[in-house]
Amino acid sequence: MALVEIRKLNATNYLGIWKIEEPESFFHENLWLDQDELDFLNQIKNEGRRAQWLSSRLLIRKIINPKGQILMEWDDFGKPVIINYDFEVSISHCRDMVAVIVGDRKSGIDIEKKSEKIKRIAKKFVRDDEWSFVKEGLEIEYFLAIWAAKETLFKYKGGGGIDFKEHMQVLPFDMAPQGSFHMNYLKNANEKVELRFEWVDEHMLTYCV
């Protein structure tokens, strides 16, 4: 089983990371899926996305450790909601890695694979004041952290109409194997939020609770 880690963030919130190495049959044997969920799963034709969906459900189950089935749905903005347990949940997946936070507090999480591609699209989401602290030679690492941070804050705040450049500002920080930084959420008012970041198997993981 490729469970990387389940970590206690505070008294009631847990972070889980899974590296997908198992066949799809493994997840079916370890999950309790109803017919609606099976019907939804059958609509997903891409094998990788099916594995991401199944592994995130199993990871949530291992954190909650319920006696019965976990029922989930998604709101109009794609936020996952557990409907039969009083828990908040945030989910992210990238290729063969899945990360979740489950607990009684609102959260956001994102995991992104290190790739040169991020340099080609950076201008779409990096603000001028964020470019100013990106160190030469570490552009990929900083761009990836900025993107993941904004995905995390988007999930944390929920709702729609959020512009990644106009409404989100990552404040200066130093790149490291792990650490923290602050962001300003600028939509309607100026709200400062602290995020944690770390590298996990060539992936950038960011989260806030």
Secondary structure, DSSP 8 states (H G I E B T S, - for coil): --EEEEEE-SSSEEEEEEE--S-HHHHHHH----HHHHHHHHH---HHHHHHHHHHHHHHHHHH--SS---EEE-TTS-EEESSSS-EEEEEEETTEEEEEEESS--EEEEEE--THHHHHGGGT--HHHHTT--TT-HHHHHHHHHHHHHHHHHHH-SS---TTTSEEE------SEEEEEEEE-SSS-EEEEEEEEEETTEEEEEE-
